[in-house]
């Protein structure tokens, strides 16, 4: 890790990737030639022309960014032990998160390919040989696809490629086996104009400097465009993703990347990726040995949404002809509470439950013939408003309705002011 030096540990802390912006909106909407009265939904299932598959627009993806895999952690900001890495890969599987390839993620964003509801994309930055020697065998074991973000001068033999660097031969081997290889600049530096950068001359001499004007433009061009071309030519591949070093970019850099043909750009500001996430700032979770919580939190971010418990369908109180009605004010603190569940459909016997604020679950009675659930309040309601929650199961799905009514002044047990509480 001689020459591949100290910059690297610094870098990642905020590194980004970027790729070019796609007109996802126009690409995702389909011309609807049906006579359907409803306007065409984007990616409409009903379209007679099957030009594109229907994609799940509610799917979510988390992208992880790893650096070196080492047994002894010396730079916890960019290193992880092989055991910890493998445990995380297993955890994804255990949580029902599907690891997909980068190109599948982009195809989904274009509306061209469906992906499972909860996915992860695994990326490795900078091109370390431990990614080839240690990470790859683990990924093979799980049959996970992944992406390598390479800065070209950091490949072995380059001005920044020391003994720990990956070689072009190793990259070619990965390419031949389906690994996605993408760009991460030439020299891994802050790409914004006016920042200190380091220039390495062919003789190995390094100078720190600030570039502006045409000199800067020439340099940033070689970083953003030149690196892409080099990877494409050297490996015979198409590069469409760009990870921006340090996460430091601006509109000018984005524009350069877009014009160069990058489809997506990546940052290290981790966040779940949704169908509408901007392609020029896709956040990745950078996993560091000293912050194991980042991984756990990322998994939770998409774990909470569609995983776990069964979906609850919300039913409007109006459809249930509730009594008292939503928003109504009654004159008694001992009301009869009723709702007609027949609008919901077939209710599973024994699944009906009613909760009343201030009381909790009440012994309501349910008549399967009429679909009516009712409860006569027997203890004076003490608040000026009362919320009722009715849940039931229908066709294996949990259905919930809730509404709120008011209790007139004087009627409530000791409360004075009246007020039908507006629906939340
Ligand atoms: Zn990097």
Boltz pocket constraint, residues with backbone or C-beta under 6 A from the ligand:
constraints:
  - pocket:
      binder: B
      contacts: [[A, 11], [A, 12], [A, 15], [A, 125], [A, 126], [A, 184], [A, 188], [A, 245], [A, 246]]
      max_distance: 6.0
